[in-house]
Amino acid sequence: MELLRQTGYLLKKEILLEWRSKYAFNGVLLYIVSTVFVCYIAFNLTPGFEKSQGYAVVWNVLFWIIILFASVNAIAKSFLQENRSRLLYYYTIASPQAIILSKTIYNTLLMSLLSVLALVVYMLFFNNTVGDGWWYFLVVLAGSITFSTVFTMVSAIAAKAGNNGTLMAILSFPVIIPVIMLLVKISKSAMDGVERSLTYGNFAVLGAINVIVIAISLILFPFLWRD
Amino acid sequence: MKFIYQAWWKILGVLLVVYTIIAGFLFTVPALPILHETIRNVYFHVPMWMAMFLVFGVSVFYSIRYLASGKEEHDLIAIECVNTGIIFYVLGLVSGMLWARYAWGEYWSNDPKQNSAAIAFLLYCAYLVLRNAIDEEQKRARISAIYNIFAFPIMIVLLFILPRLTDSLHPGNGGNPAFGKYDMTNEMRAVLYPAFIGWMIIALWIATLRYRIRLIENKQNSL
C-alpha cells in the first residue's frame, strides 16, 4: 500500500512537471509531425506510389519506425532530466520500486497519447488502407506500452552509464527488434482484416514481454540507483 | 571454487570431446532424405549452443551474486563467462550456417531462428560495449551485472520462444520435428549426449582459465 501511495505521488509529480513545461510532449509531437511530413513529401516525389503493390507494407513499417524513434527520444529524457541532487532527494523519501514504477506508468501514458496522436496525423497525410481500424488502434496502444516499459528500464541503465544517446540505442535495440517484428506482423494482419482471434497468441507474447520487463526492472532498479 | 584448480574434470572433458569427434565422423547415421550425412552436424552444432548456454547461465548466476556481495571476483567471473560464451555463440552460428548451406541452400536464408540468433548476439555485444562505456570499476561491475541479468531472459525468449511461434525451417521449430523426436537413433544419442557434456566442460575450462588470468593481472596491477 505504501508503495502504491508513493507511486501515486511520484506519478502526479511527473504529470504536473510535464504539464507545466510540456517539453517532452511538444518536442516529440513536433518530431512526429515533421517526420511524417518529410515522409509525405518524399513519397510524393514518386507519383503513383499509392496505387502500387507494396504501399500497404511500406505504410505499416514506416509508421512503426516513426513511433520507435519518437519513443526513444521521448523516454530517453525520463532519467536524463533528473539531476543528481534531485535523484538523491527522491531516494530519501521514496522506495526505488515506486520511482521506477511511476516512471514506467508515466511513460506509458505519455507514449499512448503520443502514438494515438501520431496515428491520427499519419492517417491525415497518408492514404489510409487499414482494414480493421479498431484492432490496429489496439495494436498501436499495445506497442506503445511495450516500448515504454522496455525503454524506461534501458534509459535508467543508460543514464547511469554516462547519459549518451548511442548507449541508449545500442542497449535497447536488440531488445526492441523482436517486439517490432511482432508488432509489424500483428498490425499487418489488422490492416489486411485478418480474423482477430488469429492474433491472440501474438498479443499474449507481447503481454509476456511486458510482464518480464516490468518484473526485471522492479527487481533490478534498487541495485541500479544506489551509488 | 576449489574445483577450478583440479584436473580430473578437464581430462574428462577432453576425453569426451575426442570421443565425440571420432565417433561423430565414424559411427553410422540413419540415411534420411535431404539431410544425408549432414546430420552429423548435430554433434557439433547443438553442443556449441549448450556450452554457450551454460557459460551465460554461470555468468548470470555470478552477476546476481555480485549484486548481493559486491566482490570483484564475481564480476570477473561474469565477464569472462560472457567472453567465452560469445566465442561459442559465434561457433554455433557458423556451424549452423555451414549446415544451412547444404540443407537449406543458403548460408543465411532469412530464417526466424537465424535472425533472432543474430539479434541475441547484438544483445551480448551491447553488454561488452556497455562495459567499455563506464570507467569506474565498481559502477561498471554493478551496471553491467544488471544489464546481464536483464539480457539473459530476453536471450531465452529470442532463441527458444519466438522461433517456435513462427515458421522456421530449423529443426524443432514451427512444426518441424526436432532431431530428437523421429530421426534420432540410439547410436546417435550415444554420441550426442557425451558431446553436450564434453563441450560444456571445455567451455567452463576456458572460462576458468580466463578468470585465472584476470586474477593474476589484478594481483600485478594492485601493487
Interface residues (C-beta under 8 A of the other chain):
Chain A: M153 I157 K160 A161 G162 N164 L167 I170 L171 F173 P174 V175 I177 P178 L182 G201 N202 V205 A208 I209 I212 I216 L220 F223 L224 D227
Chain B: L67 S116 I119 A120 L122 L123 A126 V129 L130 A133 I134 K139 R142 I143 A145 I146 Y147 I149 F150 A151 P153 I154 V157 L158 I161 L162 L165
